[in-house]
Amino acid sequence: MTRARSIADALAALRPEPGLVVLMCGMAGSGKTTFSQALEPLGFTRLSIDEVMWARFGRHGIDYPAADYRSLLERAHTELCDRLAAVMARRTPAVVDSAFWNRADRDRHKALVEQAGCRWQIVYMQTPLELVRNRLSQRNFRFDANAPYAITDDILTRYAAAFEPPLDEGALVVVP
């Protein structure tokens, strides 16, 4: 992993090269969305799994039953990959705002990028768990695409236990 001292250092290290696809990696509340939004003015096309879910299926537990979340998320990922393929065909720099919480998912997306003749870069938001917890406690009061449902301490504990950091994948590590 390549360690960046700050968000500013990581943003300065990323240039919007044709065919570059940035894969955001980190737990909920780690800062992936904020970072990916900061790449947009630099020339990156931002693709967000949360925004695909929100636009396509609506609000969690209101427009669709909470029990349907996993199956709808799979459909949203398919749509996100279709959108990414279109962006890569144009060789437009892109940033994919999704958790990429396990290596298998990251490997699938890296292969997709490579098959399109593009280059990937993982950006890992290595945010301390206490900061994540604080951010989520504030975010739980919102109800938008980036906060579709409340993440309780119990859910966060399960997420943290299942999360697989990109230890040997050449990730650019951002430590807020």
C-alpha positions in Angstrom: 0.0 0.0 0.0 1.1 3.5 -0.7 0.4 5.8 2.3 -0.9 9.3 1.8 -0.5 11.6 4.7 -3.8 13.4 4.1 -6.8 13.8 1.8 -5.1 16.7 0.1 -2.0 14.6 -0.6 -4.1 11.8 -2.1 -6.1 14.3 -4.2 -2.9 15.8 -5.5 -1.6 12.3 -6.4 -4.6 11.5 -8.6 -4.6 13.0 -12.1 -7.6 12.5 -14.4 -5.7 10.4 -17.0 -7.8 8.8 -19.9 -8.9 5.4 -18.9 -8.1 5.7 -15.2 -10.7 4.2 -12.9 -10.4 5.0 -9.1 -12.1 2.3 -7.0 -13.0 3.8 -3.6 -12.6 1.3 -0.7 -13.6 1.7 2.9 -16.3 1.2 5.5 -19.5 3.1 5.7 -18.7 6.5 7.1 -15.0 6.4 6.1 -15.2 9.4 3.7 -15.5 7.6 0.4 -18.3 9.8 -0.9 -16.7 13.1 0.2 -13.4 12.0 -1.4 -15.0 10.9 -4.7 -17.0 14.1 -4.9 -13.7 16.0 -4.6 -12.4 14.2 -7.7 -15.4 15.4 -9.8 -14.1 19.0 -10.3 -10.7 17.5 -11.3 -12.3 15.8 -14.3 -13.4 12.4 -13.0 -16.9 11.0 -13.7 -18.4 9.8 -10.4 -20.4 6.6 -10.3 -22.1 5.9 -6.9 -23.8 2.7 -5.9 -25.9 4.5 -3.3 -27.1 7.0 -5.9 -28.0 4.1 -8.3 -29.9 2.4 -5.6 -31.8 5.6 -4.6 -32.6 6.6 -8.2 -33.6 3.1 -9.4 -35.4 1.7 -6.3 -36.1 4.6 -4.0 -36.0 4.8 -0.3 -35.0 1.8 1.9 -38.0 0.5 3.8 -40.4 2.9 2.2 -40.3 2.4 -1.6 -39.2 -1.2 -1.2 -39.2 -3.6 1.7 -36.0 -3.6 3.7 -35.8 -7.4 3.2 -35.4 -6.8 -0.6 -32.2 -4.7 -0.1 -29.6 -7.4 -0.9 -31.3 -8.5 -4.2 -31.9 -4.9 -5.3 -28.3 -4.1 -4.4 -27.1 -6.8 -6.8 -29.3 -5.3 -9.6 -27.8 -1.9 -8.8 -24.3 -3.2 -9.0 -25.1 -4.6 -12.5 -26.3 -1.2 -13.5 -23.3 0.5 -12.0 -21.0 -1.9 -14.0 -22.9 -1.1 -17.2 -22.5 2.6 -16.6 -18.8 2.1 -15.8 -18.3 0.2 -19.1 -19.8 3.1 -21.0 -17.5 5.6 -19.3 -14.5 3.3 -19.9 -15.4 3.0 -23.6 -15.0 6.7 -23.8 -11.7 6.5 -21.9 -13.1 9.1 -19.4 -11.5 9.1 -16.0 -13.9 7.7 -13.4 -14.3 7.2 -9.7 -16.5 4.4 -8.4 -18.0 5.2 -5.0 -18.8 1.8 -3.5 -17.5 0.1 -0.4 -15.4 -2.6 -2.2 -15.3 -4.2 1.3 -13.9 -7.5 0.2 -11.1 -8.6 -2.1 -13.2 -10.7 -4.3 -15.4 -7.7 -5.2 -12.3 -5.6 -5.8 -10.8 -8.3 -8.0 -13.9 -8.5 -10.1 -13.9 -4.8 -10.7 -10.2 -4.7 -11.4 -10.6 -7.4 -14.0 -13.5 -5.5 -15.6 -11.3 -2.3 -15.8 -8.4 -4.3 -17.3 -10.6 -6.0 -19.8 -11.7 -2.6 -21.1 -8.1 -1.6 -21.6 -8.1 0.8 -18.7 -6.1 1.2 -15.5 -7.4 1.0 -11.9 -6.3 2.6 -8.7 -7.7 1.7 -5.3 -8.1 4.5 -2.8 -8.5 3.1 0.7 -10.1 5.3 3.3 -8.3 4.0 6.4 -10.5 5.8 8.9 -10.3 5.0 12.6 -13.3 3.1 13.8 -14.2 5.7 16.4 -14.3 8.5 13.8 -16.5 6.2 11.6 -18.8 5.6 14.6 -19.0 9.4 15.2 -19.8 10.1 11.5 -22.4 7.4 11.3 -24.1 8.7 14.5 -24.6 12.0 12.7 -25.4 10.5 9.4 -28.1 8.3 10.9 -30.3 11.4 11.2 -30.2 12.0 7.4 -32.3 10.2 4.9 -30.8 10.5 1.4 -28.9 8.4 -1.2 -25.8 8.3 1.0 -27.6 7.5 4.2 -30.4 5.1 3.1 -30.7 3.4 6.5 -29.4 3.8 10.0 -26.2 2.0 10.8 -26.3 1.0 14.4 -23.3 0.0 16.6 -24.3 -3.6 16.1 -24.3 -3.3 12.3 -21.0 -1.3 12.4 -19.4 -4.1 14.5 -20.5 -6.7 11.9 -19.2 -4.5 9.0 -15.9 -4.0 10.7 -15.5 -7.7 11.4 -16.2 -8.6 7.7 -14.2 -5.7 6.1 -11.1 -6.9 4.2 -8.5 -4.0 3.8 -6.6 -4.0 0.5 -3.3 -4.8 2.2 -1.3 -6.0 -0.8 -3.2 -4.5 -3.8 -1.2 -1.3 -4.4 -3.9 0.9 -2.8 -3.4 4.6 -2.1 -4.2 4.8 1.6 -5.8 7.9 2.9 -5.8 8.5 6.7 -8.2 11.3 7.6 
